[in-house]
Amino acid sequence: MSAVRLDAWLWAVRMYKTRSAATAAVRGGHVRVNGEPVKAAHTLAVGDTVRLRKDHRERILQVTGLISKRVGAPVAQRQYIDHSPPPIPRELLAVPVRERGAGRPTKKERREIDRLRGRR
């Protein structure tokens, strides 16, 4: 196989649970190939770099194999090299705990919560 659709490849290597979810992510601008925004029907080739944003994490994948059918996880992982940065530790993603019955958070506390969650 010399080329395969981007959305089919993302689904086949188990980055998304369904092909339609992969298509929606590409349409939403969460996926780039070689630094360029592309459409779901873009044909991938071996050596391409796919960057995708999923679950508040950036994944950087170098394509080493082309498949269009969904396969088991061990086979799927051999189709790419993962150059992604390590995930953020859970401790840093934790939200401060407020005492029960303390009422609504103050504006300062709400800003702190938003900052910890990565919102602006």
Buried (B, 14 or more C-beta within 10 A) or exposed (E): EEEBBBBBBBBBBBBBEEBEBBBBBBEEEBBBBEEEEBEBEBBBEEEBBBBBBBEEEEBBBEBEBBBBEBBEEEBBEEBBEEEEEEEEEEEEEEEEEEEEEEEEEEEEEEEBBEEEEEEE
